[in-house]
Amino acid sequence: MKLIRWSYSRRNMVRAYFDTHPNSVFYFRRMKRCFLLYSLDWREEDPFVDTASREEMQLLLNKAMGRKTAYQNRKHHTG
């Protein structure tokens, strides 16, 4: 999976697009020091977004925004 592009949507919100889901839009919200998936406009043409995909998307976006360490050190991180 690759992060195609991202842009600011509104305050503390980022809109992101991924190569594995070309027809869907993903919205991330900043929670303390990192960004987490908040909502999505999913299209049926794209694969279902499972937990593993969501985690990878969050990691890719936080890495692109320079917040990878904060994401990996978050309180509820299981991996």
Contacts in CASP RR format, 6 or more apart in sequence:
PFRMAT RR
TARGET T0000
AUTHOR 0000-0000-0000
METHOD contacts of the structure
MODEL  1
MKLIRWSYSRRNMVRAYFDTHPNSVFYFRRMKRCFLLYSLDWREEDPFVD
TASREEMQLLLNKAMGRKTAYQNRKHHTG
1 18 0 8 1.000
1 19 0 8 1.000
1 20 0 8 1.000
1 53 0 8 1.000
1 56 0 8 1.000
1 57 0 8 1.000
1 60 0 8 1.000
2 18 0 8 1.000
2 19 0 8 1.000
2 20 0 8 1.000
2 60 0 8 1.000
3 16 0 8 1.000
3 17 0 8 1.000
3 18 0 8 1.000
3 57 0 8 1.000
3 60 0 8 1.000
3 61 0 8 1.000
3 64 0 8 1.000
4 17 0 8 1.000
4 18 0 8 1.000
4 19 0 8 1.000
4 22 0 8 1.000
5 16 0 8 1.000
5 17 0 8 1.000
6 14 0 8 1.000
6 15 0 8 1.000
6 16 0 8 1.000
6 17 0 8 1.000
6 61 0 8 1.000
6 64 0 8 1.000
6 65 0 8 1.000
7 14 0 8 1.000
7 15 0 8 1.000
8 14 0 8 1.000
8 15 0 8 1.000
9 15 0 8 1.000
9 27 0 8 1.000
12 29 0 8 1.000
12 30 0 8 1.000
13 27 0 8 1.000
13 28 0 8 1.000
13 29 0 8 1.000
13 30 0 8 1.000
13 38 0 8 1.000
14 27 0 8 1.000
14 28 0 8 1.000
14 29 0 8 1.000
14 30 0 8 1.000
14 35 0 8 1.000
14 61 0 8 1.000
14 65 0 8 1.000
15 25 0 8 1.000
15 26 0 8 1.000
15 27 0 8 1.000
15 28 0 8 1.000
16 25 0 8 1.000
16 26 0 8 1.000
16 27 0 8 1.000
16 28 0 8 1.000
16 57 0 8 1.000
16 61 0 8 1.000
17 24 0 8 1.000
17 25 0 8 1.000
17 26 0 8 1.000
18 24 0 8 1.000
18 26 0 8 1.000
18 57 0 8 1.000
18 60 0 8 1.000
20 46 0 8 1.000
20 47 0 8 1.000
20 53 0 8 1.000
21 42 0 8 1.000
21 43 0 8 1.000
21 46 0 8 1.000
21 47 0 8 1.000
21 49 0 8 1.000
22 46 0 8 1.000
23 43 0 8 1.000
23 45 0 8 1.000
23 46 0 8 1.000
24 40 0 8 1.000
24 41 0 8 1.000
24 42 0 8 1.000
24 43 0 8 1.000
24 46 0 8 1.000
24 49 0 8 1.000
25 40 0 8 1.000
25 41 0 8 1.000
26 37 0 8 1.000
26 40 0 8 1.000
26 57 0 8 1.000
27 37 0 8 1.000
27 38 0 8 1.000
27 39 0 8 1.000
27 40 0 8 1.000
27 41 0 8 1.000
28 35 0 8 1.000
28 36 0 8 1.000
28 37 0 8 1.000
28 38 0 8 1.000
28 58 0 8 1.000
28 61 0 8 1.000
29 35 0 8 1.000
29 36 0 8 1.000
29 38 0 8 1.000
32 70 0 8 1.000
32 74 0 8 1.000
33 67 0 8 1.000
33 70 0 8 1.000
33 74 0 8 1.000
34 58 0 8 1.000
34 62 0 8 1.000
34 67 0 8 1.000
34 70 0 8 1.000
34 71 0 8 1.000
34 74 0 8 1.000
35 58 0 8 1.000
35 61 0 8 1.000
35 62 0 8 1.000
35 65 0 8 1.000
35 67 0 8 1.000
35 71 0 8 1.000
36 58 0 8 1.000
37 54 0 8 1.000
37 57 0 8 1.000
37 58 0 8 1.000
40 49 0 8 1.000
42 49 0 8 1.000
47 53 0 8 1.000
49 57 0 8 1.000
58 71 0 8 1.000
59 68 0 8 1.000
59 71 0 8 1.000
59 72 0 8 1.000
62 68 0 8 1.000
62 70 0 8 1.000
62 71 0 8 1.000
63 71 0 8 1.000
71 77 0 8 1.000
END
